[in-house]
Amino acid sequence: MNLKRTFGAILTVLGIAGLIYAAVIFAETSGGERDIRSLIIYGVLGVIFFISGIGLVKNTKDEA
């Protein structure tokens, strides 16, 4: 079992969940300051988790 690939997959799933949640907030936003702040926070965290998870999975070599 490769721990780095597993952690990368978990980060990728968390990133996707964060991006989906940011999209839901964007669809329901009324333009309030709190809505925009949470949209930015979840969107940025989702992008960071997604990119780092994909990079970790991509750069980890399989060793038997």
C-alpha positions in Angstrom: 0.0 0.0 0.0 1.4 3.3 -1.0 0.7 5.9 1.7 1.5 8.9 -0.5 -0.9 7.9 -3.2 -3.7 7.3 -0.7 -3.1 10.7 0.9 -3.1 12.3 -2.6 -6.4 10.6 -3.4 -7.9 11.9 -0.1 -6.6 15.5 -0.8 -8.1 15.3 -4.3 -11.5 14.2 -3.0 -11.4 17.0 -0.4 -10.5 19.5 -3.1 -13.4 18.4 -5.3 -15.8 18.6 -2.3 -14.6 22.1 -1.5 -15.0 23.2 -5.1 -18.5 21.8 -5.3 -19.4 23.5 -2.0 -18.1 26.8 -3.3 -20.2 26.3 -6.4 -23.3 25.7 -4.2 -22.6 28.9 -2.2 -22.1 30.8 -5.5 -25.5 29.6 -6.8 -27.3 30.6 -3.6 -25.4 33.8 -2.8 -27.3 37.1 -2.4 -24.2 39.3 -2.5 -23.7 39.6 1.2 -20.2 40.1 2.6 -20.3 36.8 4.5 -21.3 34.9 1.4 -18.5 36.3 -0.7 -15.9 35.6 2.1 -17.0 32.0 2.5 -17.1 31.5 -1.3 -13.5 32.7 -1.6 -12.3 30.6 1.4 -13.9 27.4 0.2 -12.9 28.0 -3.4 -9.2 28.7 -2.6 -8.9 25.8 -0.2 -10.6 23.5 -2.8 -8.2 24.5 -5.5 -5.2 24.1 -3.2 -6.3 20.7 -2.0 -7.2 19.5 -5.5 -3.9 20.6 -7.1 -1.7 19.2 -4.4 -3.6 15.9 -4.4 -3.3 15.5 -8.1 0.4 16.4 -8.0 1.0 13.9 -5.2 -0.7 11.1 -7.1 1.0 12.0 -10.3 4.6 12.3 -8.9 4.6 9.3 -6.7 6.2 6.3 -8.3 4.9 2.8 -8.0 7.4 0.5 -6.2 6.5 -3.1 -5.7 
